[in-house]
Amino acid sequence: MGYAIIRVGGKQHRVTAGEWLYVDRLALDEGATFNPEVLLIGGDGDTDLAPTAEVIVRILAHTKGEKIRIGKYRRRKGYRRHNGFRASLTKIQIESIGAAVAAKPAAAKKVAAAAEAPAEQTKEAEHGA
């Protein structure tokens, strides 16, 4: 696939495989991978609004953004205040786009066992009646 729109930290980003970007600080360790919420996958002439594919993201570093200078001034009063702010950011890299979501084996077995249990009980009830 060509690109994906993902949601990380409440904001949406249009990303492609191999690119990196800064997002608000994430509570994961450096080097960790995670799968953000995928809103859309597109490119190559087709667009999927209900994607079944996943995006794999790796955390490269935790850093701070550039300093933003904030100044307050009131004329003729001798009032001047200065402050600064640096955002806490996380640098992430998009590892791959379009890997199919695989069902977890343990969860699949539990679902299958739960589906078979009521069927066996109804068969026993029919034979016993």
Residue, then its C-alpha position, 0 to 999 in steps of 0.5 A: m500500500g502507498y500510505a495510511i492515515i493513523r491516529v496517535g495521541g488523539k491526532q491524525h497523521r498521513v504516513t508512508a512506510g519508512e518515514w519518521l515523524y514527531v508526535d506527542r510523548l508516548a508512554l512506551d520505551e525506546g525501541a518498542t513497536f506498537n500498532p496505532e489505530v488505522l483509519l484509512i489505507g490508500g494508494d495504488g488506485d484503491t482506498d480502504l475506509a475500513p482497513t483490516a491491515e495494520v501499521i507497525v510503528r517503532i519508537l526511535a527516541h524521546t526528545k523535546g521540541e524547540k523552545i517557544r518564547i512567550g512574552k506578556y507586555r502591558r503598555r505604560k505600566g512597566y509590566r513585562r513577563h517572559n516564559g518559555f515552553r518546550a513540548s515533550l515529543t516522541k520520534i517514531q518511524i513507520e516500519s510497514i503498512g499493510a500487514a494483515v491483522a492475524a487472529k491471536p491463536a489463544a483467543a481463537k481457540k477460546v472462541a471456538a471452544a465457547a461456540e462448541a460447548p452450547a452445541e454439545q449441550t443442546k445435543e445431549a438435551e435432545h437425546g435425553a428428552 
